[in-house]
Amino acid sequence: MRAKSLGGVFIFLLVTAIGPCLFAQQDATNSPAAGTKEEQIAAAKQEMSNAVSRVCEIVNRPVKAYVRQGDISVSKYSPGWFHPGATKPDFNTVDVRKTQEFPYADKRFVTSDLNPGIVFVGQDLEFNSMLKYFYTNRTLPKRKLTEDEMLEINKLYRTIGKCEGDIARLNAPPETAATAQADATNAETGEVVIPGQSFETIRSIPRRTRAIYACIAIGLLLLMVIILRVLRAKRG
């Protein structure tokens, strides 16, 4: 009777431990995020493209221009508004609010050699080195952005940075020199890393899959405990 009771307890515990894992496996399979590596890369590229398009839309909204009339005083910039080139932002960390500049704010009206007969109000304009990467029309000055617009861009930048990281991770070869070095024993500190594994490799396993592995391990551990208890009960 005792063995039967222990057997029933074993079945209950095993179902309790592994049952949720089976449902988690089904959910992971049916999840929209699941897919082949190519599908995940395509999804990340699409998400990044959407974020880039939105940044360009905000940054390049036209600034109000006026026809030059009479002998009004106008400050003229040449050649054009911007120097060639642009620095690619660090999408994961940059705050575009901190790089916003107002080089025309002290001028009533401004223009350039690219805009004959057209003037702009200096206080309506800005320059931002961390947005210049997305300036699509450099023949016109850029409109001063609001706080809300810059906060949205910061959020979009984080999305771009995340997508770039995901794409790089998915395109990376299974083994690299860095991984091999991380797998070796650290002679100076005595830290031993399991061969063929690294923290980055473990983190690359989807969270649901790791949860399933953990549940299976718990189930197997419970199985071993129950078997040992049954054997001890029989010997008793």
N, CA and C of each residue as an Amber inpcrd file, in Angstrom:
protein
   708
   0.8300000  -1.2060000   0.0000000   0.0000000   0.0000000   0.0000000
   0.8660000   1.2590000   0.0000000   1.9590000   1.2010000   0.7630000
   2.8200000   2.3700000   0.8390000   3.4550000   2.6750000  -0.5190000
   3.8530000   1.5960000  -1.2350000   4.4630000   1.7700000  -2.5510000
   3.4630000   2.3730000  -3.5170000   2.1850000   1.9150000  -3.4530000
   1.1640000   2.4690000  -4.3300000   0.9350000   3.9480000  -4.0360000
   0.9340000   4.2590000  -2.7060000   0.7410000   5.6610000  -2.3290000
   1.8630000   6.5280000  -2.8590000   3.0970000   6.0350000  -2.7370000
   4.2350000   6.7950000  -3.2550000   4.1710000   6.9250000  -4.7710000
   3.6790000   5.8460000  -5.4260000   3.5370000   5.9080000  -6.8760000
   2.5400000   6.9660000  -7.2970000   1.4490000   7.0850000  -6.5330000
   0.4630000   8.1100000  -6.8550000   1.0170000   9.5030000  -6.6580000
   1.7750000   9.6690000  -5.5810000   2.4090000  10.9620000  -5.3340000
   3.3720000  11.3070000  -6.4560000   4.1110000  10.2990000  -6.9110000
   5.0590000  10.5210000  -8.0130000   4.3550000  11.0120000  -9.2690000
   3.2580000  10.3320000  -9.6280000   2.5300000  10.7260000 -10.8420000
   2.0150000  12.1490000 -10.7160000   1.4630000  12.4720000  -9.5200000
   0.9280000  13.8270000  -9.3160000   2.0260000  14.8780000  -9.4520000
   3.1750000  14.6250000  -8.8090000   4.2680000  15.5940000  -8.8550000
   4.8420000  15.7200000 -10.2550000   4.9440000  14.5910000 -10.9550000
   5.5000000  14.6230000 -12.2900000   4.6080000  15.4120000 -13.2320000
   3.2980000  15.1900000 -13.1440000   2.3660000  15.9370000 -13.9890000
   2.3940000  17.4150000 -13.6400000   2.4870000  17.7180000 -12.3290000
   2.5340000  19.1120000 -11.8990000   3.7640000  19.8230000 -12.4220000
   4.8940000  19.1150000 -12.4620000   6.1430000  19.7400000 -12.8930000
   6.2430000  19.8720000 -14.4060000   5.8240000  18.8170000 -15.1190000
   6.0390000  18.8050000 -16.5620000   4.8510000  19.3400000 -17.3300000
   3.6420000  19.2370000 -16.7590000   2.4390000  19.6890000 -17.4590000
   2.5330000  21.1120000 -17.9570000   2.8680000  22.0840000 -17.0740000
   2.9900000  23.4680000 -17.5500000   4.0220000  23.6370000 -18.6500000
   5.0640000  22.7950000 -18.6170000   6.0890000  22.8980000 -19.6510000
   5.5380000  22.5150000 -21.0180000   4.6530000  21.5130000 -21.0260000
   4.0670000  21.1000000 -22.2930000   3.2080000  22.2010000 -22.8820000
   2.4430000  22.8720000 -21.9970000   1.6320000  23.9900000 -22.4680000
   2.5260000  25.1360000 -22.9390000   3.6220000  25.3640000 -22.2110000
   4.5520000  26.4330000 -22.6040000   5.1630000  26.1380000 -23.9590000
   5.4660000  24.8270000 -24.1850000   6.0240000  24.4490000 -25.4810000
   5.0240000  24.7070000 -26.5900000   3.7420000  24.3960000 -26.3200000
   2.7130000  24.6390000 -27.3230000   2.5410000  26.1250000 -27.5870000
   2.5690000  26.9340000 -26.5120000   2.4410000  28.3810000 -26.6690000
   3.6010000  28.9430000 -27.4610000   4.8200000  28.4360000 -27.1730000
   5.9990000  28.9350000 -27.8740000   5.9220000  28.5930000 -29.3530000
   5.3650000  27.3970000 -29.6510000   5.2490000  27.0000000 -31.0490000
   4.2510000  27.8580000 -31.7860000   3.1450000  28.2220000 -31.0860000
   2.1010000  29.0070000 -31.7160000   2.3590000  30.5050000 -31.6400000
   3.4060000  30.9040000 -30.9160000   3.6790000  32.3180000 -30.7330000
   4.1120000  32.9590000 -32.0350000   3.6610000  34.2180000 -32.3000000
   4.0790000  34.9110000 -33.5190000   5.5810000  35.1370000 -33.5790000
   6.2430000  35.1780000 -32.3700000   7.6820000  35.4340000 -32.3490000
   8.4850000  34.2210000 -32.8090000   7.8250000  33.0160000 -32.7480000
   8.5330000  31.8170000 -33.1550000   8.6970000  31.8150000 -34.6680000
   9.7520000  31.1430000 -35.1310000   9.9840000  31.0710000 -36.5640000
  11.4160000  30.6980000 -36.8420000  11.7120000  30.5100000 -38.0990000
  13.0730000  30.1920000 -38.4880000  13.9710000  31.4060000 -38.3000000
  15.2700000  31.1630000 -38.3850000  16.2160000  32.2730000 -38.2500000
  15.9700000  33.3290000 -39.3190000  15.6940000  32.8820000 -40.5310000
  15.4410000  33.8230000 -41.6220000  14.2000000  34.6660000 -41.3610000
  13.1700000  34.0330000 -40.8030000  11.9360000  34.7710000 -40.4900000
  12.1700000  35.7920000 -39.3830000  12.9680000  35.4110000 -38.3780000
  13.2730000  36.3380000 -37.2980000  14.1000000  37.5230000 -37.8020000
  15.0460000  37.2540000 -38.6920000  15.8500000  38.3360000 -39.2670000
  14.9650000  39.2690000 -40.0800000  14.0670000  38.6860000 -40.8790000
  13.1710000  39.5020000 -41.6980000  12.2660000  40.3670000 -40.8180000
  11.7870000  39.7960000 -39.7130000  10.9260000  40.5570000 -38.8040000
  11.6880000  41.7030000 -38.1510000  12.9400000  41.4380000 -37.7510000
  13.7620000  42.4840000 -37.1290000  14.0680000  43.5930000 -38.1370000
  14.3400000  43.2210000 -39.3790000  14.6250000  44.2290000 -40.4090000
  13.3980000  45.0850000 -40.6850000  12.2250000  44.4620000 -40.6770000
  11.0020000  45.2250000 -40.9160000  10.7280000  46.1910000 -39.7730000
  10.9250000  45.7210000 -38.5360000  10.7230000  46.5930000 -37.3760000
  11.6990000  47.7640000 -37.4040000  12.9490000  47.4940000 -37.7660000
  13.9530000  48.5580000 -37.8450000  13.6100000  49.5370000 -38.9620000
  13.1580000  49.0280000 -40.1060000  12.7920000  49.8960000 -41.2240000
  11.6440000  50.8280000 -40.8440000  10.6720000  50.2960000 -40.1010000
   9.5470000  51.1290000 -39.6600000  10.0190000  52.2430000 -38.7270000
  10.9410000  51.9000000 -37.8220000  11.4590000  52.8930000 -36.8820000
  12.2570000  53.9730000 -37.6170000  13.0870000  53.5640000 -38.5760000
  13.8800000  54.5270000 -39.3520000  12.9680000  55.4650000 -40.1400000
  11.9190000  54.9120000 -40.7340000  10.9790000  55.7400000 -41.5060000
  10.3120000  56.7840000 -40.6220000   9.9710000  56.3760000 -39.4120000
   9.3280000  57.3150000 -38.4930000  10.3040000  58.4100000 -38.0620000
  11.5530000  58.0650000 -37.8020000  12.5570000  59.0680000 -37.4410000
  12.7130000  60.0690000 -38.5890000  12.8360000  59.5720000 -39.8120000
  12.9840000  60.4650000 -40.9730000  11.7800000  61.3850000 -41.1220000
  10.6050000  60.8420000 -40.8470000   9.3890000  61.6560000 -40.9570000
   9.4170000  62.8160000 -39.9720000   9.8230000  62.5440000 -38.7390000
   9.8480000  63.5930000 -37.7140000  10.9450000  64.6200000 -38.0150000
  12.1400000  64.1260000 -38.3050000  13.3090000  64.9910000 -38.4740000
  13.1740000  65.9140000 -39.6780000  12.5350000  65.4210000 -40.7410000
  12.5110000  66.1670000 -42.0000000  11.1850000  66.8730000 -42.2760000
  10.3820000  67.0640000 -41.2540000   9.1780000  67.8570000 -41.4590000
   9.5780000  69.2700000 -41.8950000   8.9100000  69.8180000 -42.9060000
   9.3520000  71.1160000 -43.4480000   9.1810000  72.2620000 -42.4500000
  10.1240000  73.1730000 -42.5040000  10.0580000  74.3790000 -41.6890000
   9.4060000  75.4820000 -42.5120000   8.7260000  76.3790000 -41.8670000
   8.0130000  77.4390000 -42.5790000   9.0010000  78.4020000 -43.2290000
   8.7740000  78.6680000 -44.5210000   9.6430000  79.5730000 -45.2830000
   8.8480000  80.7880000 -45.7430000   9.5780000  81.8720000 -45.9760000
   8.9430000  83.1430000 -46.3810000   9.6610000  83.6940000 -47.6140000
   8.8960000  84.3710000 -48.4620000   9.4900000  85.0310000 -49.6290000
  10.1780000  86.3160000 -49.1570000  11.4080000  86.4860000 -49.5840000
  12.1590000  87.6770000 -49.1740000  11.6060000  88.9250000 -49.8640000
  11.3030000  89.9200000 -49.0680000  10.7250000  91.1570000 -49.6080000
  11.4830000  92.3740000 -49.0830000  11.6090000  93.3630000 -49.9390000
  12.2360000  94.6150000 -49.5180000  13.6870000  94.4620000 -49.1430000
  14.1080000  95.3240000 -48.2480000  15.5040000  95.3440000 -47.8230000
  15.6680000  94.8170000 -46.3970000  14.9170000  93.7670000 -46.0400000
  15.0360000  93.2230000 -44.6860000  16.4360000  92.6490000 -44.4840000
  16.9030000  92.7080000 -43.2460000  18.2320000  92.1970000 -42.9200000
  18.1750000  90.6660000 -42.8210000  19.0220000  90.0240000 -43.5990000
  19.0360000  88.5530000 -43.6440000  20.4730000  88.0600000 -43.5100000
  20.6870000  87.0740000 -42.6440000  22.0000000  86.4390000 -42.5130000
  22.0810000  85.2700000 -43.4930000  23.1310000  85.2790000 -44.2970000
  23.2670000  84.2690000 -45.3390000  24.3810000  83.2820000 -45.0020000
  24.0960000  81.9760000 -45.1640000  25.0630000  80.9180000 -44.8690000
  25.5120000  80.2610000 -46.1700000  26.8170000  79.9920000 -46.2500000
  27.3720000  79.4110000 -47.4670000  28.6410000  78.6300000 -47.1120000
  28.9100000  77.5170000 -47.7620000  28.0760000  76.8870000 -48.7930000
  26.9880000  76.0170000 -48.1590000  25.7700000  76.3100000 -48.4510000
  24.6440000  75.5400000 -47.9440000  24.4970000  75.6190000 -46.4340000
  23.7010000  74.6990000 -45.8900000  23.3980000  74.6940000 -44.4580000
  24.2820000  73.7470000 -43.6610000  24.7600000  72.6870000 -44.3000000
  25.4400000  71.6310000 -43.5500000  26.7360000  71.2090000 -44.2250000
  27.6990000  70.7920000 -43.4030000  28.9140000  70.1840000 -43.9250000
  28.5920000  68.7590000 -44.3890000  29.3780000  68.2210000 -45.3140000
  29.1430000  66.8440000 -45.7730000  29.3240000  65.8410000 -44.6370000
  28.7050000  64.6740000 -44.8210000  28.8740000  63.5890000 -43.8600000
  27.9620000  63.6910000 -42.6670000  27.9740000  62.6280000 -41.8620000
  27.1640000  62.5820000 -40.6370000  27.6540000  61.4440000 -39.7620000
  27.5930000  61.6470000 -38.4650000  27.9830000  60.6120000 -37.5070000
  26.8050000  59.6930000 -37.2250000  27.0570000  58.3970000 -37.3130000
  25.9960000  57.4510000 -36.9740000  25.7930000  57.4410000 -35.4700000
  24.5690000  57.6580000 -35.0080000  24.3230000  57.6920000 -33.5540000
  24.5200000  56.3270000 -32.9070000  24.8340000  56.3300000 -31.6320000
  24.7940000  55.1050000 -30.8400000  23.3400000  54.9310000 -30.4100000
  22.6080000  54.1430000 -31.1620000  21.1660000  54.0500000 -30.9710000
  20.7650000  53.5270000 -29.5990000  21.6550000  52.8210000 -28.9350000
  21.3150000  52.2260000 -27.6410000  21.4430000  53.2000000 -26.4700000
  22.1670000  54.3030000 -26.6680000  22.4480000  55.1600000 -25.5130000
  22.1820000  56.6460000 -25.7270000  22.2260000  57.1320000 -26.9780000
  22.2000000  58.5750000 -27.2010000  20.8680000  59.1950000 -26.7720000
  20.9640000  60.4200000 -26.2650000  19.7830000  61.2200000 -25.9350000
  19.8330000  62.4590000 -26.8220000  18.9610000  62.5220000 -27.8240000
  19.0360000  63.5980000 -28.8140000  18.6610000  64.9560000 -28.2260000
  18.0830000  64.9670000 -27.0470000  17.7800000  66.2550000 -26.4010000
  19.0630000  66.9700000 -26.0000000  20.0980000  66.1980000 -25.6920000
  21.3440000  66.7800000 -25.2140000  22.2290000  67.2950000 -26.3500000
  21.9140000  66.9390000 -27.5800000  22.7380000  67.3860000 -28.7130000
  21.9990000  68.3980000 -29.5890000  20.8640000  68.8810000 -29.1370000
  20.1060000  69.8930000 -29.8760000  20.8100000  71.2450000 -29.7700000
  21.0470000  71.9000000 -30.9160000  21.7220000  73.1930000 -30.9570000
  20.8530000  74.2180000 -31.6930000  21.0720000  75.5010000 -31.3570000
  20.3060000  76.5940000 -31.9740000  21.2600000  77.6590000 -32.5200000
  21.9870000  77.3420000 -33.5850000  22.9850000  78.2860000 -34.1100000
  22.3810000  79.5090000 -34.7970000  21.0760000  79.4880000 -35.0850000
  20.4440000  80.6060000 -35.8040000  19.5150000  81.4240000 -34.9100000
  19.4510000  81.0830000 -33.6330000  18.4490000  81.6910000 -32.7510000
  18.6300000  83.2010000 -32.5940000  19.8550000  83.6880000 -32.7200000
  20.0860000  85.1280000 -32.5240000  19.9230000  85.9250000 -33.8160000
  19.4840000  85.2510000 -34.8950000  19.2630000  85.9320000 -36.1750000
  17.7620000  86.0130000 -36.4470000  17.3140000  87.1930000 -36.8700000
  15.8910000  87.3660000 -37.1730000  15.4890000  86.5350000 -38.3870000
  16.2020000  86.7330000 -39.4910000  15.9550000  85.9670000 -40.7110000
  17.2700000  85.3790000 -41.2060000  17.1900000  84.1530000 -41.7420000
  18.3830000  83.4970000 -42.2760000  18.0490000  82.8540000 -43.6170000
  19.0900000  82.6710000 -44.4260000  18.9520000  81.9850000 -45.7010000
  20.3080000  81.3980000 -46.0540000  20.3980000  80.7630000 -47.2300000
  21.6770000  80.2410000 -47.7100000  21.7640000  80.4460000 -49.2050000
  22.9390000  80.1420000 -49.7450000  23.1110000  80.2900000 -51.1860000
  22.2760000  79.2760000 -51.9670000  21.7140000  78.2820000 -51.2570000
  20.8670000  77.2760000 -51.9030000  19.4100000  77.7100000 -51.9860000
  19.0720000  78.8010000 -51.3070000  17.6700000  79.2200000 -51.2340000
  17.4930000  80.6870000 -51.6260000  17.7920000  81.0450000 -52.8540000
  17.6520000  82.4490000 -53.2670000  16.2000000  82.9120000 -53.2040000
  15.9980000  84.0860000 -52.6010000  14.6600000  84.6490000 -52.5060000
  13.8060000  84.0820000 -51.3990000  14.3510000  83.1280000 -50.6170000
  13.6010000  82.4950000 -49.5160000  14.3340000  82.7720000 -48.2060000
  13.5670000  83.0770000 -47.1500000  14.1620000  83.2820000 -45.8310000
  13.4190000  82.4390000 -44.7960000  14.0920000  82.2130000 -43.6670000
  13.5330000  81.4410000 -42.5580000  13.7470000  82.2180000 -41.2720000
  12.8620000  82.0390000 -40.3200000  13.0070000  82.6750000 -39.0150000
  14.0210000  81.8850000 -38.2010000  15.0650000  82.5490000 -37.7420000
  16.1510000  81.8670000 -37.0450000  15.7010000  81.0590000 -35.8430000
  14.7260000  81.5610000 -35.0880000  14.2660000  80.8730000 -33.8820000
  13.4460000  79.6210000 -34.1880000  13.0750000  79.4250000 -35.4590000
  12.3310000  78.2180000 -35.8340000  13.2390000  77.0430000 -36.1520000
  14.5610000  77.2730000 -36.1580000  15.5000000  76.2780000 -36.6730000
  16.3640000  75.6690000 -35.5780000  16.9450000  74.5250000 -35.9110000
  17.8990000  73.8590000 -35.0180000  18.9090000  73.0870000 -35.8520000
  19.9530000  72.6280000 -35.1790000  20.8670000  71.6370000 -35.7470000
  21.1210000  70.5970000 -34.6740000  21.1540000  69.3180000 -35.0910000
  21.3850000  68.2510000 -34.1250000  22.2970000  67.2060000 -34.7660000
  23.5220000  67.1040000 -34.2410000  24.5030000  66.1890000 -34.8270000
  24.0680000  64.7300000 -34.7540000  23.2010000  64.3920000 -33.7740000
  22.7410000  63.0190000 -33.6310000  21.4630000  62.7390000 -34.4230000
  21.0200000  63.7400000 -35.1900000  19.9090000  63.5490000 -36.1230000
  20.3530000  63.7260000 -37.5730000  21.5120000  64.3210000 -37.7630000
  21.9950000  64.6280000 -39.1090000  22.0790000  63.3810000 -39.9860000
  22.3120000  62.2350000 -39.3730000  22.3790000  60.9580000 -40.0800000
  21.1100000  60.6960000 -40.8880000  19.9890000  61.3170000 -40.4430000
  18.6930000  61.0950000 -41.0870000  18.1860000  62.3300000 -41.8370000
  19.0470000  63.3300000 -42.0260000  18.6530000  64.4880000 -42.8310000
  18.5950000  64.0590000 -44.3040000  17.4120000  64.0400000 -44.8720000
  17.2640000  63.5570000 -46.2430000  17.3730000  64.6690000 -47.2760000
  17.0160000  65.9040000 -46.9230000  17.1140000  67.0380000 -47.8410000
  17.9590000  68.1160000 -47.1820000  19.2110000  68.1990000 -47.5840000
  20.1330000  69.1230000 -46.9400000  20.1740000  70.4890000 -47.6150000
  19.2740000  70.6930000 -48.5490000  19.1900000  72.0250000 -49.1660000
  18.3120000  72.9610000 -48.3460000  17.6790000  72.4250000 -47.3020000
  16.8100000  73.2280000 -46.4350000  17.2370000  73.0630000 -44.9840000
  17.0540000  74.1040000 -44.1660000  17.3720000  73.9860000 -42.7380000
  16.3560000  73.0790000 -42.0480000  16.6430000  72.7110000 -40.8030000
  15.7920000  71.7810000 -40.0870000  14.9980000  72.4850000 -38.9880000
  13.7560000  72.0600000 -38.8850000  12.8180000  72.6480000 -37.9280000
  13.1950000  72.2780000 -36.4920000  13.0020000  73.1960000 -35.5780000
  13.2710000  72.9450000 -34.1630000  12.2590000  71.9260000 -33.6290000
  12.7540000  70.8490000 -33.0730000  11.8900000  69.7880000 -32.5800000
  11.4130000  70.0810000 -31.1610000  10.2580000  69.5260000 -30.8350000
   9.7080000  69.6710000 -29.4900000  10.2770000  68.5890000 -28.5800000
  10.0510000  68.7490000 -27.2960000  10.4930000  67.7520000 -26.3230000
   9.8550000  66.3980000 -26.6020000   8.5620000  66.3790000 -26.8830000
   7.8660000  65.1190000 -27.1530000   8.4220000  64.4320000 -28.3950000
   8.7430000  65.2020000 -29.4150000   9.2960000  64.6130000 -30.6390000
  10.6610000  63.9850000 -30.3720000  11.4800000  64.6470000 -29.5790000
  12.8020000  64.0960000 -29.2790000  12.6990000  62.8520000 -28.4000000
  11.7530000  62.8360000 -27.4810000  11.5460000  61.6430000 -26.6620000
  11.0970000  60.4630000 -27.5240000  10.2530000  60.7350000 -28.4940000
   9.8280000  59.6720000 -29.4070000  11.0090000  59.1590000 -30.2180000
  11.8640000  60.0640000 -30.6630000  13.0410000  59.6430000 -31.4200000
  13.9690000  58.7970000 -30.5570000  14.1580000  59.1870000 -29.3030000
  14.9740000  58.3700000 -28.3960000  14.4330000  56.9440000 -28.3230000
  13.1250000  56.8200000 -28.2090000  12.4930000  55.4960000 -28.1400000
  12.6890000  54.7340000 -29.4430000  12.5540000  55.4300000 -30.5660000
  12.7650000  54.7910000 -31.8660000  14.2240000  54.3640000 -32.0410000
  15.1390000  55.1840000 -31.5350000  16.5560000  54.8190000 -31.5950000
  16.8200000  53.5240000 -30.8300000  16.1840000  53.3630000 -29.6800000
  16.3820000  52.1310000 -28.9070000  15.8750000  50.9200000 -29.6990000
  14.7650000  51.1070000 -30.3940000  14.2390000  50.0280000 -31.2330000
  15.2250000  49.6760000 -32.3350000  15.7900000  50.6950000 -32.9720000
  16.7700000  50.4630000 -34.0350000  17.9830000  49.7210000 -33.4770000
  18.4770000  50.1740000 -32.3210000  19.6310000  49.5180000 -31.7110000
  19.3510000  48.0670000 -31.3630000  18.1740000  47.7980000 -30.8250000
  17.7930000  46.4240000 -30.4730000  17.7300000  45.5550000 -31.7250000
  17.1210000  46.0720000 -32.7740000  16.9990000  45.3010000 -34.0130000
  18.3710000  45.0280000 -34.6290000  19.2550000  46.0250000 -34.6080000
  20.6040000  45.8140000 -35.1220000  21.3130000  44.7020000 -34.3420000
  21.1400000  44.7180000 -33.0170000  21.7530000  43.6750000 -32.1970000
  21.1770000  42.3040000 -32.4860000  19.8590000  42.2260000 -32.6450000
  19.2100000  40.9470000 -32.9380000  19.6770000  40.3900000 -34.2780000
  19.7610000  41.2590000 -35.2780000  20.1850000  40.8130000 -36.6050000
  21.6310000  40.3190000 -36.5720000  22.4900000  41.0490000 -35.8770000
  23.8970000  40.6390000 -35.7660000  24.0150000  39.3000000 -35.0470000
  23.2120000  39.1400000 -33.9800000  23.2570000  37.8760000 -33.2280000
  22.7760000  36.7130000 -34.0780000  21.7030000  36.9280000 -34.8150000
  21.1440000  35.8480000 -35.6300000  22.0510000  35.5010000 -36.8110000
  22.8120000  36.4750000 -37.3020000  23.7140000  36.2410000 -38.4330000
  25.0820000  35.7370000 -38.0060000  25.3660000  35.7720000 -36.7040000
  26.6860000  35.3810000 -36.2240000  26.8950000  33.8790000 -36.3950000
  28.1350000  33.4470000 -36.7060000  28.4200000  32.0110000 -36.8020000
  28.2690000  31.3550000 -35.4390000  28.0070000  30.0420000 -35.4010000
  27.8000000  29.3480000 -34.1230000  28.9670000  29.4740000 -33.1750000
  30.1760000  29.3980000 -33.7010000  31.3670000  29.4750000 -32.8670000
  32.2470000  30.6150000 -33.3500000  32.6990000  31.4280000 -32.4550000
  33.6370000  32.4970000 -32.7990000  34.8400000  32.3950000 -31.8850000
  35.8510000  33.1600000 -32.2400000  37.0560000  33.1390000 -31.4070000
  36.7530000  33.6220000 -30.0070000  35.8580000  34.6090000 -29.9090000
  35.5180000  35.1400000 -28.5890000  34.8230000  34.0890000 -27.7440000
  33.9400000  33.3090000 -28.3510000  33.2390000  32.2650000 -27.6110000
  34.2100000  31.1870000 -27.1730000  35.1100000  30.8210000 -28.0850000
  36.0900000  29.7960000 -27.7430000  36.9610000  30.2360000 -26.5800000
  37.3360000  31.5200000 -26.5770000  38.1570000  32.0270000 -25.4900000
  37.3750000  32.0480000 -24.1920000  36.0960000  32.3970000 -24.2650000
  35.2680000  32.4270000 -23.0560000  35.0540000  31.0420000 -22.5040000
  35.1020000  30.0110000 -23.3850000  34.8880000  28.6390000 -22.9400000
  36.1010000  28.0740000 -22.1980000  37.2530000  28.6610000 -22.3980000
  38.4720000  28.1410000 -21.7900000  38.5180000  28.4850000 -20.3000000
  39.3600000  27.7800000 -19.5810000  39.5490000  28.0530000 -18.1540000
  40.3560000  29.3260000 -17.9760000  39.8810000  30.2070000 -17.1000000
  40.5870000  31.4490000 -16.8230000  41.6960000  31.1430000 -15.8320000
  42.9190000  31.1310000 -16.3440000  44.0520000  30.7200000 -15.5180000
  44.3230000  31.6870000 -14.3730000  44.0230000  32.9670000 -14.5710000
  44.3470000  33.9560000 -13.5480000  43.3800000  33.9100000 -12.3840000
  42.0960000  33.7790000 -12.6800000  41.0930000  33.8130000 -11.6150000
  40.6670000  32.4280000 -11.1600000  41.0180000  31.4190000 -11.9630000
  40.5970000  30.0770000 -11.6040000  39.1580000  29.7890000 -11.9740000
  38.5150000  30.6900000 -12.6960000  37.1210000  30.4910000 -13.0780000
  37.0520000  29.4910000 -14.2230000  36.1870000  28.4930000 -14.0780000
  36.0560000  27.4640000 -15.0990000  34.7320000  27.6470000 -15.8140000
  34.7970000  27.6620000 -17.1260000  33.5970000  27.7820000 -17.9360000
  33.3580000  26.4600000 -18.6310000  32.1270000  26.0030000 -18.6610000
  31.7970000  24.7220000 -19.2770000  32.1670000  24.7670000 -20.7490000
  32.9210000  23.8080000 -21.2540000  33.3230000  23.8290000 -22.6630000
  32.0990000  23.8540000 -23.5740000  32.2220000  24.6740000 -24.6240000
  31.1460000  24.7540000 -25.6080000  30.0100000  25.6530000 -25.1950000
  30.1330000  26.2670000 -24.0190000  29.0640000  27.1350000 -23.5410000
  29.6490000  28.4630000 -23.0850000  28.8270000  29.4690000 -23.0280000
  29.1780000  30.7570000 -22.4520000  27.8980000  31.4180000 -22.0260000
  28.0080000  32.4620000 -21.2160000  26.7960000  33.1570000 -20.7760000
  26.0240000  33.6970000 -21.9600000  26.7430000  34.2040000 -22.9680000
  26.0550000  34.7540000 -24.1290000  25.3060000  33.6660000 -24.8780000
  25.9280000  32.4590000 -24.9480000  25.2670000  31.3530000 -25.6330000
  24.0010000  30.9520000 -24.9010000  24.0760000  30.9250000 -23.5670000
  22.9020000  30.5570000 -22.7780000  21.8170000  31.5990000 -22.9400000
  22.2110000  32.8870000 -22.9300000  21.2140000  33.9480000 -23.0790000
  20.5520000  33.9050000 -24.4500000  21.2520000  33.3420000 -25.4340000
  20.6780000  33.3000000 -26.7780000  19.5460000  32.2920000 -26.8940000
  19.4540000  31.3500000 -25.9000000  18.3450000  30.3850000 -25.9110000
  17.0750000  31.1200000 -25.5170000  15.9810000  30.9660000 -26.2690000
  14.7310000  31.6550000 -25.9370000  14.2990000  31.3770000 -24.5020000
  13.7030000  32.3740000 -23.8620000  13.3180000  32.2670000 -22.4580000
  12.3570000  31.1120000 -22.2260000  11.4050000  30.9150000 -23.1330000
  10.4460000  29.8160000 -22.9660000  11.1520000  28.4620000 -23.0120000
  12.1320000  28.3480000 -23.9030000  12.8690000  27.0850000 -24.0100000
  13.6440000  26.8120000 -22.7370000  14.2660000  27.8590000 -22.1870000
  14.9840000  27.6770000 -20.9210000  14.0530000  27.2460000 -19.8060000
  12.8290000  27.8090000 -19.7820000  11.8440000  27.4330000 -18.7700000
  11.4450000  25.9780000 -18.9230000  11.3040000  25.5430000 -20.1780000
  10.9370000  24.1410000 -20.4240000  12.0430000  23.2160000 -19.9330000
  13.3050000  23.5680000 -20.2400000  14.4300000  22.7490000 -19.7720000
  14.4530000  22.6710000 -18.2440000  14.1660000  23.8020000 -17.6040000
  14.1680000  23.8270000 -16.1400000  13.0710000  22.9270000 -15.5870000
  11.8920000  22.9720000 -16.1900000  10.7880000  22.1270000 -15.7290000
  11.1030000  20.6560000 -15.9040000  11.7030000  20.3130000 -17.0550000
  12.0700000  18.9090000 -17.2860000  13.1020000  18.4470000 -16.2630000
  14.0620000  19.3190000 -15.9810000  15.0800000  18.9610000 -14.9850000
  14.4570000  18.7350000 -13.6130000  13.4930000  19.5990000 -13.2480000
  12.8070000  19.4310000 -11.9640000  12.0350000  18.1210000 -11.9470000
  11.3570000  17.8160000 -13.0710000  10.6020000  16.5690000 -13.1590000
  11.4880000  15.3530000 -12.9970000  12.6640000  15.3660000 -13.6520000
  13.5960000  14.2480000 -13.5370000  14.1340000  14.1190000 -12.1190000
  14.3860000  15.2590000 -11.4900000  14.8620000  15.2250000 -10.1060000
  13.8160000  14.6140000  -9.1840000  12.5670000  15.0310000  -9.3730000
  11.4830000  14.4490000  -8.5730000  11.3600000  12.9550000  -8.8260000
  11.5540000  12.5590000 -10.0870000  11.4890000  11.1370000 -10.4220000
  12.5450000  10.3460000  -9.6660000  13.7570000  10.8820000  -9.6200000
  14.8330000  10.1970000  -8.9030000  14.5200000  10.0900000  -7.4180000
  13.9860000  11.1860000  -6.8380000  13.6510000  11.1670000  -5.4120000
  12.5820000  10.1230000  -5.1230000  11.5500000  10.0570000  -5.9510000
  10.4590000   9.1030000  -5.7360000  10.9590000   7.6750000  -5.8700000
  11.8060000   7.4290000  -6.8890000  12.3380000   6.0700000  -7.0740000
  13.1330000   5.6350000  -5.8570000  13.9630000   6.5380000  -5.3360000
  14.7460000   6.2010000  -4.1530000  13.8590000   5.9150000  -2.9560000
  12.8030000   6.6830000  -2.7950000  11.8850000   6.4660000  -1.6760000
  11.1420000   5.1410000  -1.8150000  10.7580000   4.7960000  -3.0550000
  10.0630000   3.5310000  -3.2820000  10.9740000   2.3520000  -2.9700000
  12.2460000   2.4730000  -3.4300000  13.2010000   1.4010000  -3.1480000
  13.4300000   1.2430000  -1.6530000  13.5340000   2.3580000  -0.9550000
  13.7360000   2.2720000   0.5040000  12.5130000   1.6630000   1.1740000
  11.3200000   1.9920000   0.6670000  10.1010000   1.4510000   1.2630000
  10.0230000  -0.0610000   1.0740000  10.4370000  -0.5290000  -0.1130000
  10.4120000  -1.9810000  -0.3790000  11.3970000  -2.7150000   0.5200000
  12.5780000  -2.0960000   0.7000000  13.5670000  -2.7420000   1.5690000
  13.0830000  -2.7840000   3.0120000  12.3100000  -1.7240000   3.4130000
  11.7930000  -1.7090000   4.7720000  10.7330000  -2.7700000   4.9730000
